[in-house]
Amino acid sequence: MTHKKKQAYLAEWDEERIRKLAEHYDHQTEDEQVAEHEAAFRADGQTVMVVPTELVPEIVKLIGKKRPA
């Protein structure tokens, strides 16, 4: 018999919220996806950039220090 491991969620996230998010993206049209990406590039106070993959863990730590989860 196998036991299903209990999923751990980040603060303020639960299975229902994740399911709704997945459903949202699963049902987006290609035009809606493009519009969402374009809006992200235009968002005030945020920057989108390409970084070397090996730097991602350090960047995530810095973001966590600036804005707690």
N, C-alpha and C positions, 0 to 999 in steps of 0.2 A: 504494500500500500504506500502511495506517495502522498506527502503532505504539501499542500500549497503554501508557499512562503508568504507571510503577511507583508503587503506592500507598504513601504514607508513613504509618506508624502511630505513635501515642504510645508512650512507654516502657511496657513490659509488655503491650502490645496487639499482636495479630497477626490475620491474616485468619481463622483458626479461632475465636479468641475472639469476634470481631465476628460471625461467622456464627452461633455458638451463642447469642449475645445476641439477635440478630435473630430467630432461630428461637423463642427463649423468648417474646418479645413477640408474634410472629406467631401463636402457638398459645394465648395466654392467653384465658380466657373473660372476659366483661364483669365478672362477679363477682370474678374474680382481679385484674383491673385496678383495680377500686374498692378492694379490700382493700389492694393495694399502695400506692395513693395515700393511703388513710387511715393506713396505717402510717407513711408518710413524714411526715405532719402530726404524728404523735405521737412521733416519734423524739427521744430525749434528745440534747441538745447541738447541735441543728439548728433553724433557723427557716426557715419558708416564707413568702415575702412577694412582693408585686407591686411592681415597680420600673419606672420609665420606661425604655423600650427603649434610649434613648441613653446610659443609665448602665451598661448591661450590660458593655461592654468594660472599663470601669474596675473594675467589681465582679469580673470574671473575673481581672483582674490582681492585685487584692488577695487573692483566694482563692489564686492561684498563689504569692504571697509567703508566705502563711500555711501552705499545704500543698502542697509541690512535687509535680508530676505523677509 
